[in-house]
Amino acid sequence: MISLQNISVNFGGRDLYKDITLQIKPKDKIGVVGKNGAGKSTLLKLLIGQETPSSGDVHLPKGYTIGYLPQELNVNSSEVILKEVVESNKRILTINNRLEFINKELIERTDYESSSYLAILDELTELNEELVHLDGDNLVKDAELLLKGLGFEQSELDLPYKQFSGGWKMRVELAKLLIQKPDIILLDEPTNHLDIESIQWLEKYLKVYPGVILLISHDRRFLDFITNRTIELANGKSYDYSCNYSKYLIQREEEIITQIAAKKNQDKMVKHTQELINKFRAKKNKAAFAQSLIKKLDKIEEIEVDQLETDQIKFQFPEPSHSGKQTIKATALTKRYGDHLVFKDADFSITRGDKISLIGKNGTGKSTLIKSLVNDLEHEGSIELGHQVMLGYFAQDEAHKLNPNKTVFEIIDDVAVGEVRKKIRQILGSFLFSGDDVDKKVMVLSGGEKTRLSLCKLLLQPYNFLVLDEPTNHLDMVSKEILKDALKTYTGTLLIVSHDRDFLDGLTEKVYYIKDKKLKIYHESVNQFLSSYYDEDSVVQKPSSTSKPKNINPKKLMNQLKSTEKKISNWENTLAELESKLYQITISNDLDDAQKQINELKVKIDKGYKEWDELSTQMETLN
């Protein structure tokens, strides 16, 4: 059992923790949560000995191995990534080297009856048993599976580590940690550089991992899927719950409601007691009674009401300016970097009020597509903005564009105009900058604070088309909820890239999916898409079969295929007619009815294509 006994950590005269005691049992999968600065990362560093407590003790069982993935990397290597991962399992490499030496000894030696020869035989047996236990014979295969699960292609496994960007290096480091199969895994924001597909693979891997996991994450769904225990760090204390994050929120809120009620009762009792003291202390025959009441008050331990992490201020985006029905239209949009084709012939039209998720594996061109739309990149094909469209763009590196020498207040003051200037502090408060926070320089802000400040700038213009590329990176759960609530009530058009499934859930009603250098459009929520397309197509590797399906009539299958093709053709013709008439309709109710019919047709067409694809696959198999 792992234990932290009466741990206190003091930084610059401030208690980060005070007398925290925790016990971690085998197979615990713990989500560590709390506001930024509450000491989550410090807790992990205490367990690996990178930080030492001001007082208290950390106890780890003898021989326990720990794997730790920090938020920041400082690794340089010229090895190819497959070898880098394989060689990170030092124990298996040591065993294999020793076995090689022993086998060579046994061939050369002839003293078969000597005690040293017999000792070598015993060691050989023990090492082989340990190798079997560690599954050492499958080391290379395991390394390949880990790297592929985390998003690498087979062709990339023999590329040098130094060739990859920071986000992909982080995936290599995660694979290096997992292949060692440590007794305790400590992960600090592991999903920051992963796409949805890799996140789903990782959460399934960690769900069944036999060891202890301590996990810091701002991805609510990731925490809920993996963890069976939640530890909140707040106000120098720890709060321990035997449940995942969502259930913890409910329990914590119930506790605070109970605290508030108890506090009210205590305040009422104290007030009544004080009134009695004031009433009787001047009377001689009641003075002793008054003194006993005073002593009673002195012994009372005042009930403190904890602040729930989800306590928040809400904000709204300003009412967007009016624009035409069509927000943006792309025709034959193609992007190449030299000989490398990113995507080809993307055709789409975004209508006013659409809310769209753009998703796909990392490296498929999501950010490139967005940069093409906002004219940050040269491209082939045409892009046409609609009438009076005002486009607001949040890039992945938006936070880095802030002037590091200016204060939070000055950043907003520089771009605020008119009446907005009078509300700068109020607006900043909505983004959780209050009091002295507004006078902090950008250079001292955390990554999450810089992201919030960059998002705040979007408030100052009435954009009717928001294009957001990973706006939730570095945001804590509270900030993400604030942003999501604001975007849900935003009446303009939204195109957003994010790998946070919980953030996207309920926010958008269309999915733009990039795969195999093509853009596919689905008229459904992200959750529907993930369950019906993404998960089956990209995450679950189903075994292939070369045998023909039994009991399938080829003639019947062909008839079904032709019937489906005819239905799709009829629906598409009807859709084209409706869309051409849409701009001629002036009566509001008629417009709503036409739009409803269009949406229903699009859903039918998507389902029709899926049915056609399944039937075509069956025909190919039969042939």
Salt bridges, closest charged atoms under 4 A:
ASP28 OD2 - LYS25 NZ 3.93
ASP28 OD2 - ARG229 NH1 2.60
GLU79 OE2 - LYS83 NZ 3.62
GLU84 OE2 - LYS176 NZ 2.83
GLU87 OE2 - LYS83 NZ 3.80
GLU105 OE1 - ARG109 NH1 3.49
ASP111 OD2 - ARG109 NH2 2.67
GLU123 OE2 - ARG98 NE 2.75
GLU130 OE1 - ARG91 NH2 2.80
ASP142 OD2 - LYS181 NZ 3.97
GLU153 OE2 - LYS361 NZ 3.57
GLU173 OE2 - LYS176 NZ 3.13
GLU189 OE2 - HIS218 ND1 3.01
ASP195 OD2 - ARG171 NH2 3.51
GLU197 OE2 - LYS361 NZ 3.66
GLU203 OE2 - ARG501 NH1 2.86
GLU232 OE1 - ARG252 NE 2.64
ASP240 OD2 - ARG229 NH2 2.61
GLU255 OE1 - ARG252 NH1 3.59
ASP267 OD1 - LYS263 NZ 3.53
GLU302 OE2 - LYS263 NZ 2.83
GLU304 OE1 - LYS237 NZ 3.69
ASP306 OD2 - ARG252 NH2 3.36
ASP354 OD2 - LYS510 NZ 3.09
GLU380 OE2 - ARG336 NH1 2.61
GLU398 OE1 - LYS401 NZ 3.58
ASP413 OD1 - ARG421 NH2 2.91
ASP414 OD2 - LYS406 NZ 2.43
GLU419 OE1 - LYS422 NZ 3.33
ASP437 OD1 - LYS440 NZ 3.45
GLU470 OE1 - HIS499 ND1 3.41
ASP485 OD2 - LYS314 NZ 3.98
ASP500 OD2 - LYS480 NZ 2.43
ASP505 OD2 - ARG221 NH2 3.67
ASP535 OD1 - LYS204 NZ 3.37
ASP537 OD2 - LYS515 NZ 2.37
GLU579 OE2 - LYS602 NZ 3.73
